[in-house]
């Protein structure tokens, strides 16, 4: 007999939040508190999803090979600028994928809340 697998209902589940701040070597403006509610994490750490919230601030981001993020903004506003200087802003209802290898600046313009899905293919590889 197979064990029952249950759906992950973001509205019904209330995971404990974790808090962090940008690494000092990447911090550009402010020192925002970032709160993550991970609703689902695969056992190998290669697929995570949940809700992320952050105060205004800015920091450099660098996605390694194999790591990608899809997000959908619930509330607030962010701007992501690539190293070539191209900037995109996202607000409520907007969605984006940050591809593997992306480097740039992540700016929280207004307190933001977003759904996120992170895939990390490197984490899935056997050691």
C-alpha positions as CSV (number, residue, x, y, z in Angstrom):
1,X,0.0,0.0,0.0
2,X,1.3,3.4,-1.0
3,X,1.4,6.2,1.6
4,X,-1.0,9.1,0.9
5,X,0.6,12.2,-0.7
6,X,-1.2,15.4,0.2
7,X,-1.5,18.7,-1.7
8,X,0.4,21.7,-0.4
9,X,-2.3,24.4,0.1
10,X,-0.6,27.8,0.6
11,X,-3.8,29.2,2.1
12,X,-4.2,26.4,4.6
13,X,-0.6,25.7,5.6
14,X,1.3,28.1,7.8
15,X,5.0,27.3,7.9
16,X,7.2,29.1,10.3
17,X,9.0,32.1,8.7
18,X,12.7,32.4,8.4
19,X,14.5,35.7,8.3
20,X,17.7,36.9,6.7
21,X,19.4,39.9,5.3
22,X,21.5,40.4,2.2
23,X,25.2,39.5,2.6
24,X,27.3,42.5,3.5
25,X,29.5,42.1,0.4
26,X,26.4,42.3,-1.8
27,X,24.5,45.0,0.0
28,X,24.0,48.3,-2.0
29,X,21.2,50.2,-0.1
30,X,19.4,49.7,3.3
31,X,19.7,46.4,5.2
32,X,16.3,44.9,4.5
33,X,14.7,42.1,6.5
34,X,13.8,39.3,4.1
35,X,11.1,36.9,5.3
36,X,10.5,33.5,3.7
37,X,7.7,31.0,4.3
38,X,8.8,27.8,2.5
39,X,5.6,25.9,1.8
40,X,7.3,23.1,0.0
41,X,10.9,21.9,-0.2
42,X,12.0,18.7,-2.1
43,X,14.0,16.3,0.0
44,X,17.2,17.1,-2.1
45,X,16.7,20.9,-1.9
46,X,16.4,21.1,-5.6
47,X,12.8,22.5,-5.7
48,X,11.5,25.0,-3.2
49,X,8.4,27.2,-3.3
50,X,6.5,29.5,-1.0
51,X,6.0,33.2,-0.2
52,X,8.8,35.8,0.2
53,X,8.5,39.3,1.7
54,X,11.0,42.1,1.9
55,X,11.5,45.6,3.1
56,X,12.9,48.3,0.8
57,X,16.6,48.0,-0.1
58,X,19.0,46.8,-2.8
59,X,21.7,44.1,-3.2
60,X,23.6,42.4,-6.0
61,X,22.4,39.0,-7.1
62,X,24.3,36.2,-8.9
63,X,22.4,33.1,-9.8
64,X,24.8,30.1,-10.3
65,X,24.5,27.7,-13.2
66,X,21.6,25.4,-12.7
67,X,19.6,27.6,-10.3
68,X,16.5,29.5,-11.6
69,X,13.6,31.3,-10.0
70,X,10.1,32.0,-11.1
71,X,8.2,34.6,-9.1
72,X,4.8,36.3,-9.1
73,X,4.4,39.6,-7.2
74,X,1.4,39.6,-4.8
75,X,2.0,43.2,-3.5
76,X,4.6,45.9,-3.6
77,X,7.2,46.8,-6.2
78,X,10.6,45.6,-7.2
79,X,13.2,46.5,-9.9
80,X,15.8,44.1,-11.3
81,X,18.6,45.5,-13.3
82,X,21.0,43.3,-15.3
83,X,24.8,44.0,-15.5
84,X,24.2,45.7,-18.9
85,X,22.0,48.3,-17.2
86,X,18.6,47.1,-18.5
87,X,16.0,47.4,-15.8
88,X,12.6,45.8,-15.4
89,X,10.0,46.7,-12.7
90,X,7.4,44.3,-11.3
91,X,4.3,45.0,-9.3
92,X,1.1,43.2,-8.3
93,X,0.2,40.5,-10.8
94,X,3.5,40.6,-12.6
95,X,5.6,37.5,-13.1
96,X,9.2,36.8,-14.1
97,X,11.9,34.1,-14.4
98,X,15.4,34.8,-13.2
99,X,17.5,32.4,-15.3
100,X,20.6,30.5,-14.3
101,X,23.7,32.6,-14.6
102,X,21.9,36.0,-14.2
103,X,23.8,38.7,-12.4
104,X,22.6,42.1,-11.5
105,X,20.9,44.3,-8.9
106,X,17.7,43.4,-7.0
107,X,15.9,46.5,-5.7
108,X,12.8,46.5,-3.4
109,X,11.1,49.8,-4.1
110,X,8.1,49.2,-1.9
111,X,7.6,46.5,0.7
112,X,7.0,43.4,-1.4
113,X,5.4,40.0,-1.1
114,X,5.8,37.4,-3.9
115,X,5.2,33.7,-4.6
116,X,8.4,32.0,-5.6
117,X,9.6,28.7,-7.1
118,X,13.3,27.9,-7.1
119,X,14.8,25.1,-9.1
120,X,18.4,24.2,-8.3
121,X,19.6,21.5,-10.6
122,X,23.1,21.4,-8.9
123,X,21.4,20.4,-5.6
124,X,19.8,17.5,-7.3
125,X,23.0,16.0,-8.5
126,X,24.5,13.1,-6.5
127,X,27.7,14.0,-4.7
